[in-house]
Amino acid sequence: MDFVVRRGTIEDIDRLAPLWEALRAHHATLPAMPPKRAPNRSWQYRRGQYRTWLEEGRGTLLIAERDDEAIGYAMLTTGPGAATWDVGETIVEVETLSVLAAERRQGVGTALLEAAEEFAREVGARTLAVGVAYTNSEAIRFYERHGYQSFYVTLLRTGVGEE
């Protein structure tokens, strides 16, 4: 492995912009999905979420680097378990996992996921969750290879409140 995974800070957020754009560009290719935000607007929105999560102590940033260049990252949030399902009192969710296209299939995503699982154990979480667009079959296969199983289905009705 010629890269390292480390914990990031708020100061690292702006370094993630190209990685977020790579993920957003991939999302833009997915069929049968709602309209996408413009690239800059998308990043500003996500950047704000990252800052809030880290400032509130609910977020944990993991960055994969090679020669001090960010080649992938995972943003995690920590929250309470579910009321109905016995999945533990604390759950860690992978909010974002992005790897530059040129770095895919090199073990970067797996290393980030393993670091996320290690973090989950550190905070006493028995469950690590991730949401994936239902048409993102490549990502679904990636997570299934790592032992993840389908759990919830999110249904959207867009256009509510529009005239």
DRENGUNU-72062 format. One record per residue: residue number from 1; x, y, z of N, C-alpha, C in turn; chain; residue in one letter. Coordinates in nm, 4 decimals. Layout:
ATOM     k        nc1        nc2        nc3       cac1       cac2       cac3        cc1        cc2        cc3   c   r
ATOM   NUM          X          Y          Z          X          Y          Z          X          Y          Z   A   a
...
END
This chain:
ATOM     k        nc1        nc2        nc3       cac1       cac2       cac3        cc1        cc2        cc3   c   r
ATOM     1     0.0849    -0.1164     0.0000     0.0000     0.0000     0.0000     0.0903     0.1237     0.0000   A   m
ATOM     2     0.0815     0.2030    -0.1046     0.1665     0.3217    -0.1160     0.0921     0.4496    -0.0794   A   d
ATOM     3    -0.0095     0.4367     0.0057    -0.0847     0.5512     0.0539    -0.1156     0.5279     0.2011   A   f
ATOM     4    -0.1548     0.6346     0.2692    -0.1917     0.6245     0.4096    -0.3331     0.6775     0.4268   A   v
ATOM     5    -0.3999     0.6289     0.5292    -0.5304     0.6817     0.5675    -0.5125     0.7456     0.7040   A   v
ATOM     6    -0.5554     0.8713     0.7149    -0.5424     0.9429     0.8403    -0.6722     1.0155     0.8718   A   r
ATOM     7    -0.6861     1.0571     0.9953    -0.8002     1.1379     1.0350    -0.7762     1.2812     0.9888   A   r
ATOM     8    -0.8801     1.3400     0.9346    -0.8710     1.4774     0.8887    -0.9352     1.5738     0.9872   A   g
ATOM     9    -0.9231     1.7030     0.9563    -0.9789     1.8090     1.0393    -1.0566     1.9053     0.9499   A   t
ATOM    10    -1.1172     2.0048     1.0128    -1.1884     2.1082     0.9373    -1.0954     2.1734     0.8350   A   i
ATOM    11    -0.9701     2.1878     0.8699    -0.8738     2.2512     0.7786    -0.8538     2.1710     0.6504   A   e
ATOM    12    -0.8895     2.0443     0.6503    -0.8731     1.9589     0.5320    -0.9915     1.9661     0.4358   A   d
ATOM    13    -1.1021     2.0241     0.4783    -1.2242     2.0163     0.3978    -1.2038     2.0681     0.2561   A   i
ATOM    14    -1.1411     2.1833     0.2386    -1.1283     2.2402     0.1040    -1.0462     2.1517     0.0103   A   d
ATOM    15    -0.9617     2.0671     0.0642    -0.8841     1.9735    -0.0180    -0.9726     1.8660    -0.0812   A   r
ATOM    16    -1.0944     1.8515    -0.0286    -1.1841     1.7459    -0.0752    -1.2631     1.7836    -0.1995   A   l
ATOM    17    -1.2615     1.9099    -0.2386    -1.3446     1.9568    -0.3504    -1.3278     1.8718    -0.4764   A   a
ATOM    18    -1.2054     1.8427    -0.5220    -1.1929     1.7608    -0.6441    -1.2486     1.6193    -0.6272   A   p
ATOM    19    -1.2366     1.5647    -0.5079    -1.2894     1.4310    -0.4817    -1.4418     1.4328    -0.4785   A   l
ATOM    20    -1.4993     1.5388    -0.4207    -1.6449     1.5516    -0.4220    -1.6934     1.5660    -0.5658   A   w
ATOM    21    -1.6243     1.6477    -0.6448    -1.6668     1.6672    -0.7838    -1.6582     1.5364    -0.8621   A   e
ATOM    22    -1.5573     1.4547    -0.8354    -1.5473     1.3242    -0.9023    -1.6682     1.2374    -0.8671   A   a
ATOM    23    -1.7083     1.2395    -0.7415    -1.8243     1.1616    -0.6992    -1.9518     1.2179    -0.7603   A   l
ATOM    24    -1.9669     1.3503    -0.7572    -2.0850     1.4142    -0.8149    -2.0946     1.3859    -0.9642   A   r
ATOM    25    -1.9810     1.3899    -1.0343    -1.9794     1.3594    -1.1783    -2.0242     1.2154    -1.2023   A   a
ATOM    26    -1.9798     1.1243    -1.1168    -2.0248     0.9850    -1.1281    -2.1752     0.9763    -1.1035   A   h
ATOM    27    -2.2228     1.0449    -1.0007    -2.3660     1.0452    -0.9715    -2.4463     1.0979    -1.0901   A   h
ATOM    28    -2.3902     1.1940    -1.1616    -2.4597     1.2528    -1.2770    -2.4801     1.1513    -1.3894   A   a
ATOM    29    -2.4044     1.0427    -1.3892    -2.4187     0.9404    -1.4933    -2.5222     0.8340    -1.4569   A   t
ATOM    30    -2.5692     0.8351    -1.3329    -2.6625     0.7312    -1.2890    -2.7994     0.7531    -1.3523   A   l
ATOM    31    -2.8580     0.6477    -1.4057    -2.9910     0.6614    -1.4676    -3.1014     0.6708    -1.3632   A   p
ATOM    32    -3.2133     0.7271    -1.4048    -3.3375     0.7281    -1.3272    -3.3235     0.7930    -1.1902   A   a
ATOM    33    -3.2485     0.9021    -1.1843    -3.2312     0.9744    -1.0585    -3.2864     1.1158    -1.0747   A   m
ATOM    34    -3.3153     1.1842    -0.9628    -3.3659     1.3221    -0.9706    -3.2610     1.4151    -1.0328   A   p
ATOM    35    -3.3014     1.5369    -1.0688    -3.2051     1.6338    -1.1229    -3.0907     1.6587    -1.0239   A   p
ATOM    36    -2.9746     1.6941    -1.0772    -2.8576     1.7180    -0.9929    -2.8386     1.8682    -0.9714   A   k
ATOM    37    -2.7781     1.9031    -0.8587    -2.7374     2.0413    -0.8346    -2.6203     2.0744    -0.9263   A   r
ATOM    38    -2.6033     2.2006    -0.9568    -2.4858     2.2458    -1.0316    -2.3608     2.2105    -0.9508   A   a
ATOM    39    -2.2484     2.1816    -1.0187    -2.1286     2.1366    -0.9462    -2.0861     2.2280    -0.8310   A   p
ATOM    40    -2.0739     2.3583    -0.8538    -2.0281     2.4477    -0.7477    -2.1299     2.4544    -0.6344   A   n
ATOM    41    -2.2561     2.4589    -0.6685    -2.3608     2.4627    -0.5668    -2.3609     2.3329    -0.4857   A   r
ATOM    42    -2.3393     2.2216    -0.5529    -2.3339     2.0923    -0.4856    -2.2204     2.0904    -0.3832   A   s
ATOM    43    -2.1023     2.1349    -0.4235    -1.9876     2.1336    -0.3327    -2.0113     2.2292    -0.2152   A   w
ATOM    44    -2.0625     2.3483    -0.2404    -2.0858     2.4421    -0.1304    -2.1836     2.3844    -0.0283   A   q
ATOM    45    -2.2860     2.3164    -0.0767    -2.3834     2.2532     0.0122    -2.3161     2.1447     0.0968   A   y
ATOM    46    -2.2428     2.0559     0.0311    -2.1788     1.9447     0.1027    -2.0702     1.9963     0.1958   A   r
ATOM    47    -1.9937     2.0942     0.1494    -1.8880     2.1541     0.2315    -1.9472     2.2068     0.3622   A   r
ATOM    48    -2.0628     2.2735     0.3527    -2.1288     2.3241     0.4720    -2.1698     2.2121     0.5667   A   g
ATOM    49    -2.2198     2.1034     0.5110    -2.2545     1.9886     0.5955    -2.1311     1.9341     0.6656   A   q
ATOM    50    -2.0220     1.9187     0.5919    -1.8991     1.8663     0.6522    -1.8536     1.9550     0.7677   A   y
ATOM    51    -1.8515     2.0856     0.7465    -1.8098     2.1796     0.8519    -1.8989     2.1626     0.9755   A   r
ATOM    52    -2.0297     2.1597     0.9534    -2.1235     2.1469     1.0653    -2.1002     2.0173     1.1409   A   t
ATOM    53    -2.0911     1.9071     1.0693    -2.0713     1.7777     1.1358    -1.9431     1.7761     1.2178   A   w
ATOM    54    -1.8350     1.8287     1.1609    -1.7076     1.8299     1.2328    -1.7122     1.9269     1.3510   A   l
ATOM    55    -1.7699     2.0445     1.3318    -1.7791     2.1416     1.4411    -1.8641     2.0892     1.5563   A   e
ATOM    56    -1.9702     2.0183     1.5255    -2.0591     1.9647     1.6289    -2.0054     1.8376     1.6938   A   e
ATOM    57    -1.8977     1.7836     1.6397    -1.8411     1.6615     1.6956    -1.9123     1.5355     1.6518   A   g
ATOM    58    -2.0044     1.5464     1.5564    -2.0755     1.4287     1.5044    -2.0032     1.3682     1.3856   A   r
ATOM    59    -1.9098     1.4420     1.3271    -1.8431     1.3973     1.2052    -1.7003     1.3538     1.2293   A   g
ATOM    60    -1.6574     1.2611     1.1481    -1.5184     1.2151     1.1470    -1.4765     1.2045     1.0015   A   t
ATOM    61    -1.3659     1.2657     0.9697    -1.3132     1.2665     0.8333    -1.1925     1.1744     0.8249   A   l
ATOM    62    -1.1956     1.0857     0.7273    -1.0823     0.9974     0.6974    -1.0318     1.0333     0.5587   A   l
ATOM    63    -0.9019     1.0540     0.5449    -0.8435     1.0927     0.4165    -0.7364     0.9925     0.3771   A   i
ATOM    64    -0.7453     0.9445     0.2529    -0.6404     0.8599     0.1959    -0.5472     0.9520     0.1172   A   a
ATOM    65    -0.4189     0.9436     0.1473    -0.3211     1.0322     0.0834    -0.2033     0.9536     0.0282   A   e
ATOM    66    -0.1532     1.0042    -0.0822    -0.0273     0.9570    -0.1387     0.0565     1.0810    -0.1627   A   r
ATOM    67     0.1745     1.0849    -0.1046     0.2636     1.2004    -0.1197     0.1908     1.3315    -0.0884   A   d
ATOM    68     0.1161     1.3328     0.0218     0.0403     1.4499     0.0690    -0.0699     1.4952    -0.0253   A   d
ATOM    69    -0.1058     1.4128    -0.1235    -0.2187     1.4437    -0.2115    -0.3370     1.3554    -0.1732   A   e
ATOM    70    -0.4531     1.4181    -0.1542    -0.5740     1.3426    -0.1201    -0.6205     1.2644    -0.2424   A   a
ATOM    71    -0.6314     1.1327    -0.2277    -0.6759     1.0473    -0.3382    -0.8108     0.9820    -0.3078   A   i
ATOM    72    -0.8568     0.9971    -0.1844    -0.9862     0.9444    -0.1450    -1.0204     0.9928    -0.0059   A   g
ATOM    73    -1.1480     0.9862     0.0274    -1.1880     1.0224     0.1627    -1.3212     0.9573     0.1975   A   y
ATOM    74    -1.3444     0.9513     0.3274    -1.4731     0.9081     0.3798    -1.5128     1.0066     0.4886   A   a
ATOM    75    -1.6371     1.0536     0.4815    -1.6928     1.1359     0.5886    -1.7935     1.0498     0.6632   A   m
ATOM    76    -1.7754     1.0410     0.7932    -1.8608     0.9588     0.8783    -1.9384     1.0484     0.9738   A   l
ATOM    77    -2.0580     1.0063     1.0083    -2.1320     1.0703     1.1169    -2.1677     0.9639     1.2192   A   t
ATOM    78    -2.1758     1.0075     1.3429    -2.2109     0.9182     1.4524    -2.3434     0.9643     1.5106   A   t
ATOM    79    -2.4350     0.8691     1.5304    -2.5660     0.9044     1.5841    -2.6251     0.7897     1.6627   A   g
ATOM    80    -2.7477     0.8118     1.7119    -2.8130     0.7085     1.7921    -2.8595     0.5911     1.7079   A   p
ATOM    81    -2.8731     0.4767     1.7722    -2.9267     0.3584     1.7060    -3.0749     0.3731     1.6778   A   g
ATOM    82    -3.1314     0.2734     1.6154    -3.2734     0.2740     1.5788    -3.3595     0.2286     1.6961   A   a
ATOM    83    -3.4815     0.2815     1.7013    -3.5733     0.2433     1.8087    -3.6280     0.1021     1.7888   A   a
ATOM    84    -3.6544     0.0640     1.6653    -3.7141    -0.0665     1.6377    -3.6093    -0.1770     1.6262   A   t
ATOM    85    -3.5030    -0.1510     1.5558    -3.4052    -0.2548     1.5223    -3.2923    -0.2575     1.6242   A   w
ATOM    86    -3.2533    -0.3754     1.6665    -3.1453    -0.3913     1.7636    -3.0108    -0.3881     1.6904   A   d
ATOM    87    -2.9701    -0.2672     1.6544    -2.8442    -0.2486     1.5815    -2.7405    -0.1764     1.6662   A   v
ATOM    88    -2.7710    -0.1620     1.7946    -2.6790    -0.0953     1.8860    -2.7301     0.0422     1.9238   A   g
ATOM    89    -2.6743     0.0969     2.0303    -2.7142     0.2289     2.0784    -2.6524     0.3413     1.9949   A   e
ATOM    90    -2.5443     0.3106     1.9266    -2.4733     0.4076     1.8437    -2.4531     0.3475     1.7061   A   t
ATOM    91    -2.4758     0.4287     1.6041    -2.4511     0.3865     1.4661    -2.3571     0.4873     1.4012   A   i
ATOM    92    -2.2650     0.4380     1.3236    -2.1793     0.5231     1.2418    -2.2269     0.5076     1.0982   A   v
ATOM    93    -2.2446     0.6208     1.0301    -2.2875     0.6180     0.8904    -2.1793     0.6767     0.8010   A   e
ATOM    94    -2.1523     0.6084     0.6920    -2.0634     0.6610     0.5888    -2.1488     0.7561     0.5055   A   v
ATOM    95    -2.1288     0.8849     0.5238    -2.2037     0.9859     0.4492    -2.1497     1.0003     0.3074   A   e
ATOM    96    -2.0180     0.9904     0.2951    -1.9521     1.0002     0.1647    -1.8307     0.9102     0.1654   A   t
ATOM    97    -1.8112     0.8380     0.0570    -1.6859     0.7682     0.0320    -1.6540     0.7941    -0.1140   A   l
ATOM    98    -1.5441     0.8640    -0.1371    -1.5058     0.8999    -0.2732    -1.3587     0.8678    -0.2963   A   s
ATOM    99    -1.3310     0.8119    -0.4110    -1.1938     0.7817    -0.4532    -1.1787     0.8356    -0.5948   A   v
ATOM   100    -1.0683     0.9044    -0.6207    -1.0442     0.9539    -0.7562    -1.0505     0.8388    -0.8559   A   l
ATOM   101    -1.1060     0.8642    -0.9720    -1.1247     0.7591    -1.0732    -0.9945     0.6856    -1.1032   A   a
ATOM   102    -0.8852     0.7580    -1.1138    -0.7563     0.6961    -1.1464    -0.7037     0.6075    -1.0344   A   a
ATOM   103    -0.7586     0.6215    -0.9151    -0.7120     0.5448    -0.7990    -0.8024     0.4275    -0.7646   A   e
ATOM   104    -0.9120     0.4130    -0.8362    -1.0060     0.3051    -0.8052    -0.9456     0.1694    -0.8375   A   r
ATOM   105    -0.9937     0.0698    -0.7655    -0.9479    -0.0694    -0.7787    -0.8009    -0.0868    -0.7368   A   r
ATOM   106    -0.7558     0.0035    -0.6488    -0.6192    -0.0032    -0.5953    -0.6205    -0.0262    -0.4438   A   q
ATOM   107    -0.7394    -0.0511    -0.3885    -0.7510    -0.0764    -0.2456    -0.7784     0.0475    -0.1608   A   g
ATOM   108    -0.7933     0.1634    -0.2231    -0.8158     0.2870    -0.1481    -0.9527     0.2843    -0.0802   A   v
ATOM   109    -1.0570     0.2493    -0.1544    -1.1909     0.2424    -0.0963    -1.1981     0.1407     0.0149   A   g
ATOM   110    -1.1362     0.0265    -0.0046    -1.1346    -0.0773     0.0986    -1.0627    -0.0275     0.2230   A   t
ATOM   111    -0.9502     0.0403     0.2058    -0.8758     0.0931     0.3211    -0.9582     0.1973     0.3961   A   a
ATOM   112    -1.0297     0.2821     0.3239    -1.1154     0.3808     0.3895    -1.2290     0.3125     0.4656   A   l
ATOM   113    -1.2877     0.2104     0.4055    -1.3966     0.1381     0.4713    -1.3453     0.0654     0.5960   A   l
ATOM   114    -1.2274     0.0069     0.5879    -1.1687    -0.0594     0.7048    -1.1406     0.0416     0.8160   A   e
ATOM   115    -1.0924     0.1609     0.7784    -1.0686     0.2654     0.8781    -1.2005     0.3104     0.9401   A   a
ATOM   116    -1.3071     0.3160     0.8608    -1.4395     0.3519     0.9128    -1.4872     0.2462     1.0123   A   a
ATOM   117    -1.4652     0.1204     0.9814    -1.5051     0.0131     1.0715    -1.4243     0.0189     1.2010   A   e
ATOM   118    -1.2967     0.0507     1.1901    -1.2132     0.0660     1.3096    -1.2653     0.1813     1.3958   A   e
ATOM   119    -1.3014     0.2922     1.3323    -1.3576     0.4050     1.4067    -1.4868     0.3637     1.4755   A   f
ATOM   120    -1.5735     0.2918     1.4051    -1.7000     0.2467     1.4637    -1.6739     0.1638     1.5899   A   a
ATOM   121    -1.5756     0.0758     1.5846    -1.5422    -0.0042     1.7035    -1.4942     0.0868     1.8172   A   r
ATOM   122    -1.4138     0.1884     1.7837    -1.3621     0.2809     1.8855    -1.4740     0.3518     1.9606   A   e
ATOM   123    -1.5812     0.3877     1.8914    -1.6910     0.4617     1.9558    -1.8001     0.3677     2.0074   A   v
ATOM   124    -1.7762     0.2380     2.0009    -1.8702     0.1414     2.0552    -1.9899     0.1128     1.9669   A   g
ATOM   125    -1.9801     0.1454     1.8390    -2.0902     0.1179     1.7463    -2.0785    -0.0254     1.6954   A   a
ATOM   126    -2.1912    -0.0946     1.6949    -2.1954    -0.2304     1.6384    -2.2320    -0.2279     1.4918   A   r
ATOM   127    -2.2800    -0.1125     1.4450    -2.3325    -0.1041     1.3093    -2.2686     0.0125     1.2347   A   t
ATOM   128    -2.2322    -0.0151     1.1107    -2.1837     0.0864     1.0178    -2.2806     0.0852     0.9007   A   l
ATOM   129    -2.3382     0.1996     0.8708    -2.4393     0.2103     0.7648    -2.3858     0.2952     0.6504   A   a
ATOM   130    -2.4431     0.2733     0.5328    -2.4103     0.3561     0.4161    -2.5328     0.3594     0.3256   A   v
ATOM   131    -2.5598     0.4753     0.2709    -2.6676     0.4891     0.1738    -2.6092     0.4940     0.0342   A   g
ATOM   132    -2.6717     0.4244    -0.0589    -2.6234     0.4181    -0.1970    -2.7420     0.4388    -0.2908   A   v
ATOM   133    -2.7229     0.5195    -0.3943    -2.8283     0.5363    -0.4947    -2.8622     0.3989    -0.5523   A   a
ATOM   134    -2.9896     0.3715    -0.5657    -3.0313     0.2365    -0.6064    -2.9833     0.1977    -0.7458   A   y
ATOM   135    -2.9484     0.2949    -0.8302    -2.8977     0.2618    -0.9637    -2.7446     0.2574    -0.9682   A   t
ATOM   136    -2.6795     0.2769    -0.8551    -2.5332     0.2743    -0.8504    -2.4868     0.1311    -0.8227   A   n
ATOM   137    -2.5040     0.0455    -0.9221    -2.4773    -0.0978    -0.9031    -2.3313    -0.1261    -0.8684   A   s
ATOM   138    -2.2392    -0.0482    -0.9199    -2.0975    -0.0695    -0.8881    -2.0712    -0.0466    -0.7386   A   e
ATOM   139    -2.1268     0.0599    -0.6833    -2.1087     0.0879    -0.5403    -2.1792    -0.0181    -0.4562   A   a
ATOM   140    -2.2973    -0.0589    -0.4973    -2.3696    -0.1626    -0.4233    -2.2872    -0.2909    -0.4177   A   i
ATOM   141    -2.2297    -0.3303    -0.5303    -2.1449    -0.4510    -0.5321    -2.0235    -0.4339    -0.4408   A   r
ATOM   142    -1.9623    -0.3151    -0.4408    -1.8468    -0.2878    -0.3547    -1.8834    -0.3133    -0.2085   A   f
ATOM   143    -1.9934    -0.2544    -0.1641    -2.0325    -0.2706    -0.0238    -2.0747    -0.4141     0.0069   A   y
ATOM   144    -2.1440    -0.4782    -0.0839    -2.1831    -0.6177    -0.0614    -2.0602    -0.7069    -0.0494   A   e
ATOM   145    -1.9568    -0.6807    -0.1278    -1.8323    -0.7589    -0.1160    -1.7707    -0.7443     0.0227   A   r
ATOM   146    -1.8018    -0.6337     0.0897    -1.7484    -0.6081     0.2235    -1.8480    -0.6455     0.3334   A   h
ATOM   147    -1.9504    -0.7222     0.2994    -2.0410    -0.7757     0.3986    -2.1649    -0.6924     0.4283   A   g
ATOM   148    -2.1864    -0.5856     0.3548    -2.3044    -0.5017     0.3772    -2.4255    -0.5648     0.3090   A   y
ATOM   149    -2.5426    -0.5454     0.3701    -2.6669    -0.5995     0.3173    -2.7701    -0.4885     0.3073   A   q
ATOM   150    -2.8629    -0.5040     0.2146    -2.9718    -0.4068     0.2014    -3.0493    -0.4017     0.3315   A   s
ATOM   151    -3.0939    -0.2803     0.3679    -3.1682    -0.2633     0.4918    -3.2938    -0.1793     0.4699   A   f
ATOM   152    -3.2790    -0.0539     0.4419    -3.3928     0.0350     0.4224    -3.4011     0.0764     0.2764   A   y
ATOM   153    -3.5185     0.1097     0.2333    -3.5401     0.1686     0.1015    -3.5959     0.3079     0.1254   A   v
ATOM   154    -3.5355     0.4090     0.0657    -3.5840     0.5458     0.0771    -3.6631     0.5792    -0.0479   A   t
ATOM   155    -3.7848     0.6250    -0.0292    -3.8712     0.6632    -0.1394    -3.8810     0.8146    -0.1419   A   l
ATOM   156    -3.8723     0.8745    -0.2609    -3.8823     1.0202    -0.2771    -4.0024     1.0552    -0.3620   A   l
ATOM   157    -4.0640     1.1635    -0.3278    -4.1634     1.2260    -0.4161    -4.1156     1.3683    -0.4362   A   r
ATOM   158    -4.0539     1.3955    -0.5494    -4.0023     1.5277    -0.5765    -4.1142     1.6189    -0.6274   A   t
ATOM   159    -4.0916     1.7489    -0.6163    -4.1885     1.8458    -0.6659    -4.2951     1.8844    -0.5655   A   g
ATOM   160    -4.2932     1.8261    -0.4460    -4.3917     1.8625    -0.3443    -4.3680     2.0089    -0.3068   A   v
ATOM   161    -4.4738     2.0860    -0.3051    -4.4605     2.2264    -0.2684    -4.4331     2.3185    -0.3851   A   g
ATOM   162    -4.4127     2.2613    -0.5023    -4.3928     2.3436    -0.6220    -4.5283     2.3710    -0.6860   A   e
ATOM   163    -4.5422     2.4854    -0.7454    -4.6683     2.5209    -0.8144    -4.6710     2.4574    -0.9516   A   e
END
